[in-house]
Amino acid sequence: MSSISLSSDETPQELSRSRQDTSDPPSQWEQQAYDPRERAALVLGEHDFTTVTDSIADIALGKTPTMWYVAMSVSLSLLSLLVVTIGYLLLTGVGVWGNNNTVSWGFPIINFVFWVGIGHAGTLISAILFLLRQNWRTGINRFAEAMTIFAVCCAGIFPGLHVGRVWLAYWLLPYPNELAMWPQARSPLLWDVFAVGTYATVSLLFWYMGMVPDLATLRDRATKRWQQLLYGVLALGWNGSSRHWMRFEKAYLLLAALATPLVLSVHSVVSFDFATSQLPGWHTTIFPPYFVAGAVFGGFAMVLTLSIPCREWFGLKHLITHRHIE
């Protein structure tokens, strides 16, 4: 009979205790990362501000790995393919993207909605969680904000292509001109210009403002002259004084308060591209909250898509824990 079999003298509690004794107890890190009843630490292991700074700064200032060049080459190849396809589109016409279909929407507006939705998660994670004082955001907020900037840049490509003559897309902007023409204020495309433009501006300022202390750290740790000059200019003379921290917190709080309502308003305005049309099946009032909910889910999924490889490839499992993923 095995040692963990239930004999006449063993109680179920003793049996459970004997089974626990025969297995290796989980480490403190595992308990913090997996046990939902325990309050997990934001940084796993024996780390302090110095070691955390070292692990992050070494990635930016260290030697660029070979796989980075491989990934960049693949990305540039795909970007070249995009340029070729856009050139074919401009020479042939937007009909190749399905814009002539009177029932379903064409390829440019579909991609525009996708990229704007992806760009919502960065501001949602950073701004709203900052206002709620959720400190666990610090492990993932930086690349989530960067994802927002690049997603909005990608989204800005498609409305200009949607109108067909991209070289005249600037007519959507209210600028003084000799023709005395003014943009059509009742057009949803004009609403998109202002909504996405405002969102991109606030998100860029919010992202850059949060990086100022980090840029100063890279400036102080840089060994190459061009890195010292670059990070020195971007750091705006940051020296970590109490006055700088006080002004930084006020500015960051103000930008977070401005960015939070934009998360809800921008995609609501984007949904008006569909909701204000007279086509049956599209003219409905459910689209604004429906689009916002879909953007939140899609944005968080993209954050996971980026965070899981980053924590593995760059050795950041102690900073991006399983609690962040879950």
VMD Tcl script that draws the C-alpha trace (Angstrom):
set ca {
  {0.00 0.00 0.00}
  {1.39 3.41 -0.98}
  {2.26 6.02 1.60}
  {-0.61 8.30 0.59}
  {-3.33 5.64 0.71}
  {-6.12 6.22 3.17}
  {-5.77 3.73 6.05}
  {-8.14 3.22 8.93}
  {-6.13 5.67 11.08}
  {-5.88 8.51 8.50}
  {-8.40 11.27 8.13}
  {-9.02 13.09 4.84}
  {-7.32 16.19 6.30}
  {-4.18 14.18 7.12}
  {-4.23 12.64 3.64}
  {-4.40 16.08 2.04}
  {-1.54 17.27 4.23}
  {0.59 14.26 3.30}
  {0.01 14.90 -0.40}
  {1.11 18.49 0.00}
  {4.24 17.35 1.84}
  {5.26 15.03 -1.01}
  {5.21 17.80 -3.64}
  {7.53 20.77 -3.91}
  {5.92 23.90 -2.49}
  {5.41 26.73 -4.98}
  {7.85 29.57 -4.80}
  {6.88 33.02 -3.60}
  {7.02 34.31 -7.17}
  {4.58 31.63 -8.35}
  {2.19 32.37 -5.51}
  {2.24 36.06 -6.35}
  {1.80 35.49 -10.06}
  {-0.94 32.84 -10.03}
  {-2.89 32.99 -6.76}
  {-5.81 35.41 -7.25}
  {-6.32 35.58 -3.48}
  {-2.88 37.06 -2.91}
  {-2.04 40.67 -3.66}
  {0.66 40.29 -6.29}
  {3.70 42.52 -6.31}
  {4.14 44.81 -9.29}
  {7.71 43.55 -9.75}
  {8.56 39.92 -9.06}
  {11.77 38.95 -7.34}
  {14.37 40.89 -5.40}
  {14.43 44.09 -7.43}
  {14.72 47.75 -6.59}
  {14.62 50.95 -8.64}
  {18.22 50.47 -9.76}
  {17.81 46.94 -11.10}
  {14.52 47.78 -12.80}
  {16.13 50.79 -14.46}
  {19.07 48.65 -15.56}
  {16.83 46.02 -17.14}
  {14.92 48.64 -19.15}
  {17.79 50.97 -20.08}
  {19.99 48.11 -21.27}
  {17.40 47.26 -23.92}
  {17.42 50.79 -25.34}
  {21.14 51.54 -24.94}
  {22.60 48.06 -25.43}
  {23.67 46.35 -28.61}
  {20.88 45.84 -31.11}
  {20.20 42.09 -31.51}
  {20.36 40.47 -34.91}
  {16.72 39.41 -34.80}
  {15.76 43.08 -34.59}
  {17.33 43.71 -37.98}
  {15.58 40.65 -39.38}
  {12.22 41.83 -38.06}
  {12.83 45.35 -39.38}
  {13.72 43.97 -42.81}
  {10.48 42.00 -42.93}
  {8.52 45.06 -41.82}
  {10.12 47.27 -44.47}
  {9.37 44.64 -47.10}
  {5.71 44.66 -46.15}
  {5.74 48.47 -46.13}
  {7.13 48.44 -49.66}
  {4.30 46.12 -50.67}
  {1.84 48.63 -49.19}
  {3.34 51.43 -51.27}
  {3.05 49.33 -54.43}
  {-0.58 48.42 -53.77}
  {-1.51 52.04 -52.99}
  {0.16 53.11 -56.23}
  {-1.91 50.53 -58.11}
  {-5.01 51.82 -56.34}
  {-4.37 55.43 -57.35}
  {-3.72 54.45 -60.97}
  {-6.73 52.13 -61.24}
  {-9.31 53.75 -58.97}
  {-10.84 53.10 -55.57}
  {-13.28 50.66 -57.14}
  {-10.72 47.91 -56.61}
  {-11.35 48.31 -52.87}
  {-15.08 47.76 -53.19}
  {-16.16 51.39 -52.81}
  {-18.76 50.94 -55.56}
  {-20.73 48.46 -53.46}
  {-23.92 50.16 -52.25}
  {-24.66 47.63 -49.49}
  {-21.40 46.80 -47.71}
  {-18.60 49.21 -46.94}
  {-15.35 49.23 -48.85}
  {-11.88 48.29 -47.75}
  {-10.61 51.79 -46.72}
  {-13.33 52.62 -44.19}
  {-13.21 49.10 -42.73}
  {-9.47 49.46 -42.14}
  {-9.95 52.96 -40.79}
  {-12.35 51.67 -38.14}
  {-10.02 48.78 -37.30}
  {-6.95 50.95 -36.73}
  {-8.80 53.59 -34.74}
  {-10.22 50.86 -32.54}
  {-6.77 49.35 -32.00}
  {-5.51 52.76 -30.95}
  {-8.01 53.07 -28.10}
  {-6.42 50.60 -25.70}
  {-3.27 52.62 -25.07}
  {-5.16 55.66 -23.88}
  {-7.65 53.50 -22.01}
  {-4.92 51.67 -20.10}
  {-2.85 54.75 -19.38}
  {-5.33 57.56 -18.83}
  {-8.24 55.85 -17.11}
  {-6.10 53.58 -14.96}
  {-3.92 56.56 -14.03}
  {-6.98 58.50 -12.90}
  {-8.10 55.46 -10.88}
  {-4.60 55.20 -9.34}
  {-4.03 51.64 -10.55}
  {-0.28 51.21 -10.23}
  {-0.14 47.94 -12.17}
  {-0.49 49.95 -15.39}
  {3.17 50.97 -15.23}
  {4.33 47.61 -16.59}
  {2.48 47.88 -19.89}
  {1.39 51.48 -20.37}
  {4.41 52.69 -22.33}
  {4.21 50.35 -25.32}
  {0.40 50.50 -25.19}
  {0.63 54.27 -25.68}
  {3.16 53.81 -28.49}
  {0.79 51.33 -30.09}
  {-1.89 54.03 -30.00}
  {0.30 56.53 -31.85}
  {1.23 54.13 -34.64}
  {-2.33 52.83 -34.96}
  {-3.73 56.35 -35.36}
  {-1.06 57.09 -37.98}
  {-2.15 54.00 -39.90}
  {-5.79 55.00 -39.55}
  {-5.10 58.43 -41.03}
  {-4.05 56.88 -44.33}
  {-7.40 55.42 -45.27}
  {-9.87 58.37 -45.24}
  {-7.67 60.16 -47.77}
  {-7.62 57.09 -49.98}
  {-11.35 56.61 -49.54}
  {-12.20 59.92 -51.21}
  {-10.43 58.75 -54.38}
  {-8.22 61.76 -55.11}
  {-5.80 61.65 -52.22}
  {-3.87 64.65 -53.54}
  {-6.97 66.76 -52.79}
  {-7.62 65.30 -49.34}
  {-6.51 68.55 -47.74}
  {-9.81 70.03 -48.92}
  {-11.32 68.34 -45.87}
  {-9.47 70.84 -43.69}
  {-10.95 74.32 -43.02}
  {-8.19 76.47 -44.48}
  {-8.45 79.93 -46.14}
  {-8.61 79.68 -49.92}
  {-9.38 81.87 -52.93}
  {-12.46 79.82 -53.86}
  {-14.12 80.76 -50.56}
  {-15.00 77.09 -50.11}
  {-15.74 75.64 -46.70}
  {-15.80 71.93 -45.82}
  {-19.18 70.26 -45.66}
  {-19.87 70.32 -41.91}
  {-22.63 67.72 -42.29}
  {-20.24 65.14 -43.73}
  {-19.11 62.37 -41.35}
  {-15.69 62.43 -43.03}
  {-15.14 65.95 -41.74}
  {-16.14 64.80 -38.26}
  {-13.53 62.06 -38.54}
  {-10.85 64.60 -39.41}
  {-11.46 66.63 -36.26}
  {-12.08 63.64 -33.98}
  {-9.05 61.63 -35.04}
  {-6.85 64.72 -35.29}
  {-7.73 65.75 -31.74}
  {-7.25 62.23 -30.44}
  {-3.87 61.89 -32.15}
  {-2.65 65.22 -30.76}
  {-3.68 64.51 -27.17}
  {-2.38 60.93 -27.32}
  {0.98 62.09 -28.67}
  {1.34 64.71 -25.93}
  {0.24 62.22 -23.28}
  {2.75 59.63 -24.52}
  {5.61 62.10 -24.75}
  {4.88 63.73 -21.39}
  {5.01 60.37 -19.65}
  {8.38 59.57 -21.23}
  {10.18 62.75 -20.15}
  {11.62 61.26 -16.90}
  {12.58 58.08 -18.77}
  {14.29 60.07 -21.52}
  {16.29 61.91 -18.86}
  {17.40 58.55 -17.44}
  {18.56 57.41 -20.87}
  {20.35 60.74 -21.32}
  {22.30 60.23 -18.11}
  {23.17 56.61 -18.95}
  {24.04 57.08 -22.62}
  {27.69 56.65 -23.58}
  {27.55 57.69 -27.23}
  {27.58 61.38 -28.07}
  {24.64 61.29 -30.46}
  {22.52 59.46 -27.89}
  {23.36 62.04 -25.24}
  {22.37 64.86 -27.58}
  {19.17 63.16 -28.76}
  {17.91 62.16 -25.33}
  {19.09 65.47 -23.89}
  {16.93 67.44 -26.31}
  {13.92 65.17 -25.80}
  {14.25 65.26 -21.98}
  {13.60 69.04 -21.98}
  {16.16 69.72 -19.26}
  {14.64 67.31 -16.74}
  {16.72 67.02 -13.56}
  {14.35 65.16 -11.23}
  {13.83 68.03 -8.80}
  {10.71 68.30 -6.69}
  {9.56 71.28 -8.75}
  {9.87 69.29 -11.96}
  {7.99 66.34 -10.47}
  {5.20 68.61 -9.23}
  {4.73 70.23 -12.63}
  {5.03 66.87 -14.36}
  {2.26 65.34 -12.26}
  {-0.05 68.30 -12.90}
  {0.53 68.21 -16.65}
  {0.19 64.43 -16.82}
  {-3.03 64.52 -14.81}
  {-4.46 67.23 -17.08}
  {-3.65 65.26 -20.23}
  {-5.11 62.09 -18.70}
  {-8.33 63.97 -17.95}
  {-8.45 65.23 -21.55}
  {-7.68 61.84 -23.07}
  {-10.25 59.86 -21.08}
  {-13.42 61.29 -22.72}
  {-11.74 61.01 -26.11}
  {-11.69 57.23 -25.73}
  {-15.48 57.28 -25.78}
  {-16.08 60.19 -28.14}
  {-13.68 59.38 -30.98}
  {-15.04 55.96 -31.85}
  {-18.57 57.23 -31.39}
  {-17.84 59.83 -34.07}
  {-16.28 57.14 -36.26}
  {-19.45 55.07 -35.96}
  {-21.41 58.00 -37.40}
  {-19.87 57.15 -40.78}
  {-22.28 54.23 -40.79}
  {-25.06 55.32 -38.44}
  {-25.89 58.58 -40.24}
  {-26.27 56.92 -43.64}
  {-29.70 56.26 -45.10}
  {-28.94 52.66 -46.01}
  {-31.24 50.08 -44.42}
  {-29.43 48.09 -41.76}
  {-26.86 50.81 -41.17}
  {-29.03 53.70 -39.97}
  {-29.22 52.72 -36.29}
  {-28.45 54.29 -32.92}
  {-26.72 51.24 -31.40}
  {-23.50 51.85 -33.32}
  {-21.72 54.34 -30.98}
  {-21.68 52.10 -27.86}
  {-21.24 49.03 -30.06}
  {-18.16 50.46 -31.71}
  {-16.67 51.65 -28.41}
  {-17.09 48.21 -26.83}
  {-15.54 46.52 -29.85}
  {-12.63 48.97 -29.86}
  {-11.88 48.27 -26.20}
  {-11.81 44.50 -26.76}
  {-9.77 44.79 -29.95}
  {-7.29 47.20 -28.38}
  {-6.71 45.02 -25.35}
  {-6.21 42.01 -27.61}
  {-3.52 43.92 -29.49}
  {-1.84 44.84 -26.20}
  {-1.65 41.14 -25.36}
  {-0.32 40.39 -28.83}
  {2.55 42.81 -28.21}
  {3.19 42.24 -24.51}
  {3.51 38.44 -24.58}
  {6.35 38.34 -27.15}
  {8.06 41.36 -25.54}
  {8.19 39.81 -22.09}
  {9.64 36.63 -23.58}
  {12.19 38.04 -26.02}
  {13.49 40.88 -23.86}
  {13.43 39.03 -20.54}
  {10.78 41.20 -18.89}
  {8.80 38.50 -17.12}
  {9.56 40.10 -13.76}
  {7.99 43.37 -14.94}
  {5.14 42.07 -17.13}
  {3.75 39.31 -14.93}
  {0.95 36.81 -15.39}
  {-1.25 39.11 -13.34}
  {-0.85 41.77 -16.05}
  {-1.73 39.24 -18.74}
  {-4.82 38.02 -16.90}
}
mol new
graphics top color blue
foreach p $ca { graphics top sphere $p radius 0.5 }
foreach p [lrange $ca 0 end-1] q [lrange $ca 1 end] { graphics top cylinder $p $q radius 0.2 }
display resetview
